[in-house]
Amino acid sequence: MQKRRLGQSQILTAPLVLGGNVFGWTLDEAGSFRILDEFVGAGFDFVDTADVYSSFVPGNVGGESETIIGKWLAQRGNRQRVIITTKVGMRMGPNKQGLSKAYIFQAVEDSLRRLRTDYIDLYQSHCDDAGTPLEETLQAYAELIRQGKVRAIGASNYGAARLTEALDVAKRESLPRYESLQPEYNLYDRAKYESGLEAVCVQRGLGVISYFSLASGFLAGKYRSPADLKDAARGAFVGKYLNPRGERILRALDEVAASHRSTPASVALAWLMARPSMTAPIASATSSAQLQTLISAAQLQLEPAAIEALDRASRQASGE
């Protein structure tokens, strides 16, 4: 499998990242271990998580996903063969959020302990912290890299202007720069990334690992009517896609999938993988069947006509 370099870092990845947001949420420890084993067994190696996963689940406090991944790494003894990215910045409790130097130093130790490792391959700012100078944040990361606790850094949920400013500060102050961006991006949610962020990433040589790559499962064709959202764990995220544009995108995915003897989910991920600025989309799975659909996308080559059909269907018309 051909690997792709993440920005200008030394991290090389297959064109698919496994999302760990479901670990400790819709997937228990045993199920998480099974998915991780199958993912790595298929030749993939990049796993995404965050300290805050899955604090959004009633009864959870955050760190559940990292803890499960840490147990799996310890039991399998395969840390050197797996790329781990986690994030810092989202609220983990009173006085536990942001990107100040003091908090980053505290949060990284918590993540390292839960992950049962002494280094993080890619440590990401989960969201911008306007109250902390960019220099302070990057200085903290510089110290972690010097200590060997972090290999490279990335940004998630940054706007184009702020990302550019962070890159400029890093260059001016001779500090480590963000080597990657983790934006929300998929066939439906295109505007924010393509209108500004993509150009910054291309011009500055950043890697891109998109989240919500399947629009919370909508692009897999799982949700086609309000009735499909009943009792769905991701129902609150998906309702916004049930409109004429969403229906148009699903029809195009169905057509391309049928012509390639594939599935809508595989086609939606293959479209992302074919985007020149994309390093690897992030997608999660809670079953072996779902995981196989994700894996199949890495072997699916879409011809220009199929890509154009998907582009055309997903373009946002005036008023949509």
C-alpha positions as a Markdown table, in Angstrom:
| # | Residue | x | y | z |
|---|---|---|---|---|
| 1 | Met | 0.0 | 0.0 | 0.0 |
| 2 | Gln | 1.4 | 3.3 | -1.0 |
| 3 | Lys | 2.0 | 5.6 | 1.9 |
| 4 | Arg | 1.5 | 9.4 | 2.0 |
| 5 | Arg | 3.7 | 11.9 | 3.9 |
| 6 | Leu | 1.8 | 14.0 | 6.4 |
| 7 | Gly | 2.9 | 17.6 | 5.6 |
| 8 | Gln | 6.7 | 17.9 | 5.9 |
| 9 | Ser | 6.8 | 15.6 | 8.9 |
| 10 | Gln | 8.4 | 12.2 | 9.0 |
| 11 | Ile | 5.0 | 10.5 | 9.4 |
| 12 | Leu | 4.0 | 8.3 | 6.6 |
| 13 | Thr | 0.4 | 7.0 | 6.5 |
| 14 | Ala | -1.8 | 4.8 | 4.4 |
| 15 | Pro | -4.7 | 6.8 | 2.8 |
| 16 | Leu | -7.1 | 6.1 | 5.7 |
| 17 | Val | -7.1 | 7.0 | 9.4 |
| 18 | Leu | -9.3 | 5.1 | 11.8 |
| 19 | Gly | -11.5 | 7.3 | 14.0 |
| 20 | Gly | -11.3 | 6.5 | 17.7 |
| 21 | Asn | -14.3 | 8.7 | 18.7 |
| 22 | Val | -16.6 | 5.7 | 18.9 |
| 23 | Phe | -14.3 | 3.9 | 21.4 |
| 24 | Gly | -16.1 | 4.1 | 24.8 |
| 25 | Trp | -19.2 | 5.5 | 23.1 |
| 26 | Thr | -21.0 | 3.3 | 20.6 |
| 27 | Leu | -18.3 | 0.6 | 20.9 |
| 28 | Asp | -17.1 | -1.1 | 24.1 |
| 29 | Glu | -13.6 | -2.1 | 24.9 |
| 30 | Ala | -13.9 | -5.6 | 23.4 |
| 31 | Gly | -15.4 | -4.3 | 20.2 |
| 32 | Ser | -12.8 | -1.6 | 20.0 |
| 33 | Phe | -10.0 | -4.1 | 20.3 |
| 34 | Arg | -11.6 | -6.2 | 17.5 |
| 35 | Ile | -11.8 | -3.2 | 15.2 |
| 36 | Leu | -8.3 | -2.1 | 15.9 |
| 37 | Asp | -6.9 | -5.6 | 15.3 |
| 38 | Glu | -8.7 | -5.9 | 12.0 |
| 39 | Phe | -7.6 | -2.4 | 10.9 |
| 40 | Val | -4.0 | -3.0 | 11.6 |
| 41 | Gly | -4.3 | -6.6 | 10.2 |
| 42 | Ala | -5.4 | -5.1 | 6.9 |
| 43 | Gly | -2.2 | -3.1 | 6.6 |
| 44 | Phe | -3.3 | 0.3 | 8.0 |
| 45 | Asp | -1.7 | 2.0 | 11.0 |
| 46 | Phe | -3.0 | 5.5 | 11.8 |
| 47 | Val | -5.5 | 5.9 | 14.7 |
| 48 | Asp | -7.1 | 9.2 | 15.6 |
| 49 | Thr | -8.4 | 10.1 | 19.1 |
| 50 | Ala | -8.6 | 13.1 | 21.5 |
| 51 | Asp | -8.5 | 13.6 | 25.3 |
| 52 | Val | -12.1 | 14.8 | 25.3 |
| 53 | Tyr | -13.5 | 11.5 | 23.6 |
| 54 | Ser | -16.0 | 10.6 | 24.8 |
| 55 | Ser | -17.0 | 13.1 | 27.4 |
| 56 | Phe | -20.2 | 13.8 | 25.4 |
| 57 | Val | -21.6 | 10.5 | 26.5 |
| 58 | Pro | -23.7 | 10.6 | 29.8 |
| 59 | Gly | -21.6 | 9.2 | 32.6 |
| 60 | Asn | -18.3 | 9.6 | 30.8 |
| 61 | Val | -15.7 | 12.2 | 31.8 |
| 62 | Gly | -13.3 | 12.2 | 28.8 |
| 63 | Gly | -10.3 | 10.0 | 28.2 |
| 64 | Glu | -12.3 | 6.9 | 27.6 |
| 65 | Ser | -11.1 | 6.5 | 24.0 |
| 66 | Glu | -7.4 | 7.1 | 24.9 |
| 67 | Thr | -7.7 | 4.6 | 27.7 |
| 68 | Ile | -9.0 | 1.9 | 25.4 |
| 69 | Ile | -6.4 | 2.5 | 22.8 |
| 70 | Gly | -3.7 | 2.5 | 25.5 |
| 71 | Lys | -4.9 | -0.9 | 26.8 |
| 72 | Trp | -4.9 | -2.3 | 23.3 |
| 73 | Leu | -1.3 | -1.0 | 22.6 |
| 74 | Ala | -0.1 | -2.5 | 25.8 |
| 75 | Gln | -1.7 | -5.9 | 25.2 |
| 76 | Arg | -0.6 | -6.1 | 21.6 |
| 77 | Gly | 2.9 | -4.7 | 22.1 |
| 78 | Asn | 2.8 | -3.0 | 18.8 |
| 79 | Arg | 3.3 | 0.7 | 19.7 |
| 80 | Gln | 6.2 | 1.1 | 17.2 |
| 81 | Arg | 4.0 | 0.0 | 14.3 |
| 82 | Val | 1.0 | 2.3 | 15.0 |
| 83 | Ile | 0.7 | 6.0 | 14.5 |
| 84 | Ile | -1.3 | 7.7 | 17.2 |
| 85 | Thr | -2.7 | 11.2 | 17.0 |
| 86 | Thr | -4.6 | 12.8 | 19.9 |
| 87 | Lys | -5.7 | 16.3 | 20.7 |
| 88 | Val | -5.7 | 19.0 | 23.4 |
| 89 | Gly | -7.7 | 22.1 | 24.1 |
| 90 | Met | -11.4 | 21.1 | 24.5 |
| 91 | Arg | -12.9 | 21.4 | 27.9 |
| 92 | Met | -12.1 | 18.4 | 30.1 |
| 93 | Gly | -13.4 | 20.0 | 33.4 |
| 94 | Pro | -13.0 | 23.2 | 35.5 |
| 95 | Asn | -9.9 | 25.0 | 34.5 |
| 96 | Lys | -9.0 | 22.2 | 32.1 |
| 97 | Gln | -9.1 | 23.5 | 28.6 |
| 98 | Gly | -7.3 | 25.8 | 26.1 |
| 99 | Leu | -3.8 | 26.0 | 24.7 |
| 100 | Ser | -1.8 | 27.7 | 27.4 |
| 101 | Lys | 1.7 | 26.3 | 28.0 |
| 102 | Ala | 0.8 | 25.2 | 31.6 |
| 103 | Tyr | -2.3 | 23.4 | 30.5 |
| 104 | Ile | -0.7 | 21.7 | 27.5 |
| 105 | Phe | 2.1 | 20.4 | 29.8 |
| 106 | Gln | -0.6 | 19.0 | 32.1 |
| 107 | Ala | -2.8 | 17.6 | 29.4 |
| 108 | Val | -0.1 | 15.8 | 27.5 |
| 109 | Glu | 1.0 | 13.9 | 30.6 |
| 110 | Asp | -2.7 | 12.8 | 31.1 |
| 111 | Ser | -2.9 | 11.6 | 27.5 |
| 112 | Leu | 0.5 | 9.8 | 27.7 |
| 113 | Arg | -0.7 | 8.0 | 30.8 |
| 114 | Arg | -4.0 | 6.9 | 29.3 |
| 115 | Leu | -2.4 | 5.9 | 26.1 |
| 116 | Arg | 0.3 | 4.0 | 28.0 |
| 117 | Thr | 3.1 | 5.4 | 25.8 |
| 118 | Asp | 6.0 | 7.8 | 26.2 |
| 119 | Tyr | 5.3 | 9.7 | 22.9 |
| 120 | Ile | 2.5 | 10.9 | 20.7 |
| 121 | Asp | 3.1 | 10.9 | 17.0 |
| 122 | Leu | 0.9 | 13.8 | 16.1 |
| 123 | Tyr | -0.4 | 16.1 | 18.9 |
| 124 | Gln | -3.1 | 18.5 | 17.7 |
| 125 | Ser | -4.6 | 21.7 | 18.9 |
| 126 | His | -8.3 | 20.6 | 19.0 |
| 127 | Cys | -9.6 | 24.1 | 18.5 |
| 128 | Asp | -8.2 | 27.6 | 18.4 |
| 129 | Asp | -7.6 | 29.4 | 21.7 |
| 130 | Ala | -7.9 | 33.1 | 21.0 |
| 131 | Gly | -7.0 | 33.9 | 24.7 |
| 132 | Thr | -3.5 | 32.4 | 24.4 |
| 133 | Pro | -0.8 | 33.9 | 22.2 |
| 134 | Leu | 0.2 | 31.6 | 19.4 |
| 135 | Glu | 3.8 | 31.9 | 20.4 |
| 136 | Glu | 3.0 | 30.5 | 23.8 |
| 137 | Thr | 1.3 | 27.4 | 22.4 |
| 138 | Leu | 4.0 | 26.7 | 19.9 |
| 139 | Gln | 6.7 | 27.2 | 22.5 |
| 140 | Ala | 5.0 | 24.5 | 24.6 |
| 141 | Tyr | 4.9 | 22.2 | 21.7 |
| 142 | Ala | 8.6 | 22.9 | 21.0 |
| 143 | Glu | 9.5 | 21.8 | 24.5 |
| 144 | Leu | 7.5 | 18.6 | 24.1 |
| 145 | Ile | 9.2 | 17.8 | 20.8 |
| 146 | Arg | 12.6 | 18.5 | 22.4 |
| 147 | Gln | 11.7 | 16.1 | 25.3 |
| 148 | Gly | 10.7 | 13.4 | 22.8 |
| 149 | Lys | 7.1 | 13.3 | 23.9 |
| 150 | Val | 5.7 | 14.6 | 20.6 |
| 151 | Arg | 6.9 | 13.9 | 17.1 |
| 152 | Ala | 4.8 | 16.5 | 15.1 |
| 153 | Ile | 2.0 | 18.9 | 15.7 |
| 154 | Gly | -1.2 | 19.7 | 13.9 |
| 155 | Ala | -4.3 | 22.0 | 14.1 |
| 156 | Ser | -8.0 | 21.1 | 14.1 |
| 157 | Asn | -10.9 | 23.4 | 13.6 |
| 158 | Tyr | -8.8 | 26.4 | 12.7 |
| 159 | Gly | -9.9 | 29.1 | 10.2 |
| 160 | Ala | -7.8 | 30.0 | 7.3 |
| 161 | Ala | -6.6 | 33.3 | 8.7 |
| 162 | Arg | -5.7 | 31.9 | 12.1 |
| 163 | Leu | -3.9 | 28.9 | 10.6 |
| 164 | Thr | -1.9 | 31.2 | 8.3 |
| 165 | Glu | -1.0 | 33.4 | 11.3 |
| 166 | Ala | 0.2 | 30.3 | 13.3 |
| 167 | Leu | 2.4 | 29.2 | 10.4 |
| 168 | Asp | 3.8 | 32.7 | 10.1 |
| 169 | Val | 4.6 | 32.9 | 13.8 |
| 170 | Ala | 6.3 | 29.5 | 13.7 |
| 171 | Lys | 8.5 | 30.6 | 10.8 |
| 172 | Arg | 9.3 | 34.0 | 12.3 |
| 173 | Glu | 10.1 | 32.6 | 15.8 |
| 174 | Ser | 11.8 | 29.4 | 14.6 |
| 175 | Leu | 9.2 | 27.3 | 16.4 |
| 176 | Pro | 7.7 | 24.0 | 15.3 |
| 177 | Arg | 4.9 | 24.5 | 12.8 |
| 178 | Tyr | 1.6 | 22.8 | 12.4 |
| 179 | Glu | 2.2 | 20.0 | 9.8 |
| 180 | Ser | -1.4 | 19.1 | 9.4 |
| 181 | Leu | -4.9 | 20.3 | 9.5 |
| 182 | Gln | -7.9 | 18.3 | 10.6 |
| 183 | Pro | -11.0 | 20.0 | 9.2 |
| 184 | Glu | -14.6 | 18.9 | 8.8 |
| 185 | Tyr | -14.8 | 17.9 | 5.2 |
| 186 | Asn | -16.9 | 15.6 | 3.1 |
| 187 | Leu | -19.0 | 15.5 | -0.1 |
| 188 | Tyr | -21.7 | 17.5 | 1.6 |
| 189 | Asp | -19.7 | 19.8 | 3.9 |
| 190 | Arg | -17.3 | 21.4 | 1.3 |
| 191 | Ala | -17.6 | 25.2 | 1.5 |
| 192 | Lys | -15.5 | 26.0 | 4.6 |
| 193 | Tyr | -12.5 | 23.9 | 3.6 |
| 194 | Glu | -12.5 | 24.6 | -0.1 |
| 195 | Ser | -13.1 | 28.4 | 0.2 |
| 196 | Gly | -9.9 | 29.1 | 2.1 |
| 197 | Leu | -8.3 | 26.4 | 4.1 |
| 198 | Glu | -7.5 | 24.1 | 1.2 |
| 199 | Ala | -5.4 | 26.8 | -0.5 |
| 200 | Val | -3.4 | 27.5 | 2.7 |
| 201 | Cys | -2.7 | 23.7 | 3.1 |
| 202 | Val | -1.6 | 23.4 | -0.5 |
| 203 | Gln | 0.5 | 26.5 | -0.6 |
| 204 | Arg | 2.2 | 25.8 | 2.8 |
| 205 | Gly | 2.6 | 22.1 | 2.3 |
| 206 | Leu | 0.3 | 20.9 | 5.1 |
| 207 | Gly | -1.1 | 17.4 | 5.4 |
| 208 | Val | -4.9 | 17.1 | 5.7 |
| 209 | Ile | -6.8 | 14.5 | 7.7 |
| 210 | Ser | -10.5 | 15.2 | 7.4 |
| 211 | Tyr | -13.1 | 14.4 | 10.1 |
| 212 | Phe | -16.8 | 13.6 | 9.6 |
| 213 | Ser | -15.6 | 12.2 | 6.3 |
| 214 | Leu | -18.9 | 10.3 | 5.9 |
| 215 | Ala | -21.0 | 13.1 | 7.4 |
| 216 | Ser | -21.8 | 11.1 | 10.5 |
| 217 | Gly | -22.9 | 8.1 | 8.4 |
| 218 | Phe | -25.2 | 10.0 | 6.1 |
| 219 | Leu | -22.9 | 9.5 | 3.1 |
| 220 | Ala | -23.0 | 5.7 | 3.7 |
| 221 | Gly | -26.7 | 5.8 | 2.9 |
| 222 | Lys | -27.7 | 4.8 | 6.4 |
| 223 | Tyr | -30.1 | 7.7 | 6.8 |
| 224 | Arg | -32.5 | 8.6 | 4.0 |
| 225 | Ser | -35.6 | 9.8 | 5.9 |
| 226 | Pro | -36.4 | 11.2 | 9.3 |
| 227 | Ala | -37.6 | 7.7 | 10.3 |
| 228 | Asp | -34.1 | 6.4 | 9.9 |
| 229 | Leu | -32.9 | 8.8 | 12.6 |
| 230 | Lys | -35.1 | 7.3 | 15.3 |
| 231 | Asp | -32.9 | 5.9 | 18.2 |
| 232 | Ala | -29.7 | 6.6 | 16.1 |
| 233 | Ala | -26.7 | 7.6 | 18.2 |
| 234 | Arg | -25.7 | 10.1 | 15.5 |
| 235 | Gly | -29.3 | 11.3 | 14.8 |
| 236 | Ala | -28.7 | 14.8 | 16.1 |
| 237 | Phe | -25.8 | 15.2 | 13.6 |
| 238 | Val | -27.6 | 13.9 | 10.6 |
| 239 | Gly | -30.9 | 15.7 | 10.3 |
| 240 | Lys | -29.4 | 18.7 | 8.6 |
| 241 | Tyr | -28.5 | 16.5 | 5.6 |
| 242 | Leu | -32.0 | 15.4 | 4.9 |
| 243 | Asn | -32.8 | 17.9 | 2.2 |
| 244 | Pro | -32.9 | 18.0 | -1.7 |
| 245 | Arg | -29.1 | 18.5 | -1.9 |
| 246 | Gly | -28.4 | 15.6 | 0.4 |
| 247 | Glu | -30.8 | 13.4 | -1.7 |
| 248 | Arg | -29.0 | 14.5 | -4.8 |
| 249 | Ile | -25.6 | 13.5 | -3.4 |
| 250 | Leu | -27.0 | 10.1 | -2.3 |
| 251 | Arg | -28.3 | 9.4 | -5.7 |
| 252 | Ala | -25.0 | 10.2 | -7.3 |
| 253 | Leu | -23.2 | 8.0 | -4.7 |
| 254 | Asp | -25.6 | 5.2 | -5.5 |
| 255 | Glu | -25.0 | 5.4 | -9.2 |
| 256 | Val | -21.2 | 5.5 | -8.9 |
| 257 | Ala | -21.2 | 2.7 | -6.4 |
| 258 | Ala | -23.4 | 0.5 | -8.6 |
| 259 | Ser | -21.1 | 1.1 | -11.6 |
| 260 | His | -18.0 | 0.2 | -9.5 |
| 261 | Arg | -19.7 | -2.7 | -7.6 |
| 262 | Ser | -19.0 | -0.8 | -4.5 |
| 263 | Thr | -20.9 | 1.0 | -1.7 |
| 264 | Pro | -21.8 | 4.7 | -1.2 |
| 265 | Ala | -19.4 | 4.9 | 1.8 |
| 266 | Ser | -16.5 | 3.5 | -0.1 |
| 267 | Val | -17.2 | 5.9 | -3.0 |
| 268 | Ala | -17.5 | 8.9 | -0.7 |
| 269 | Leu | -14.1 | 8.1 | 1.0 |
| 270 | Ala | -12.5 | 7.4 | -2.4 |
| 271 | Trp | -13.6 | 10.8 | -3.6 |
| 272 | Leu | -11.8 | 12.3 | -0.6 |
| 273 | Met | -8.7 | 10.2 | -1.2 |
| 274 | Ala | -8.6 | 11.5 | -4.8 |
| 275 | Arg | -8.6 | 15.1 | -3.7 |
| 276 | Pro | -5.0 | 16.4 | -4.4 |
| 277 | Ser | -4.8 | 18.2 | -1.0 |
| 278 | Met | -6.0 | 15.3 | 1.1 |
| 279 | Thr | -3.6 | 13.0 | 2.9 |
| 280 | Ala | -6.1 | 10.6 | 4.5 |
| 281 | Pro | -9.7 | 10.9 | 5.6 |
| 282 | Ile | -10.7 | 9.8 | 9.1 |
| 283 | Ala | -13.6 | 7.4 | 9.4 |
| 284 | Ser | -14.8 | 5.2 | 12.2 |
| 285 | Ala | -16.4 | 1.8 | 12.3 |
| 286 | Thr | -18.4 | -0.2 | 14.9 |
| 287 | Ser | -18.5 | -3.5 | 13.0 |
| 288 | Ser | -16.3 | -5.7 | 10.8 |
| 289 | Ala | -18.7 | -5.1 | 7.9 |
| 290 | Gln | -18.4 | -1.3 | 8.3 |
| 291 | Leu | -14.6 | -1.5 | 8.6 |
| 292 | Gln | -14.4 | -3.5 | 5.4 |
| 293 | Thr | -16.3 | -0.8 | 3.6 |
| 294 | Leu | -13.8 | 1.8 | 4.8 |
| 295 | Ile | -10.8 | -0.4 | 3.8 |
| 296 | Ser | -12.2 | -1.1 | 0.4 |
| 297 | Ala | -12.1 | 2.7 | -0.3 |
| 298 | Ala | -8.3 | 2.6 | -0.4 |
| 299 | Gln | -8.4 | 0.2 | -3.3 |
| 300 | Leu | -11.1 | 2.0 | -5.2 |
| 301 | Gln | -9.9 | 4.2 | -8.1 |
| 302 | Leu | -12.5 | 6.7 | -9.3 |
| 303 | Glu | -12.2 | 7.8 | -12.9 |
| 304 | Pro | -12.5 | 11.5 | -13.7 |
| 305 | Ala | -16.1 | 11.1 | -14.9 |
| 306 | Ala | -17.2 | 9.6 | -11.6 |
| 307 | Ile | -15.4 | 12.4 | -9.7 |
| 308 | Glu | -17.1 | 15.0 | -11.9 |
| 309 | Ala | -20.5 | 13.4 | -11.3 |
| 310 | Leu | -20.0 | 13.6 | -7.6 |
| 311 | Asp | -18.7 | 17.1 | -7.7 |
| 312 | Arg | -21.7 | 18.2 | -9.8 |
| 313 | Ala | -24.2 | 16.6 | -7.5 |
| 314 | Ser | -22.6 | 18.1 | -4.4 |
| 315 | Arg | -22.2 | 21.6 | -5.6 |
| 316 | Gln | -24.3 | 24.0 | -3.5 |
| 317 | Ala | -26.8 | 25.9 | -5.5 |
| 318 | Ser | -28.1 | 29.3 | -4.5 |
| 319 | Gly | -30.6 | 29.0 | -1.7 |
| 320 | Glu | -29.4 | 25.6 | -0.6 |
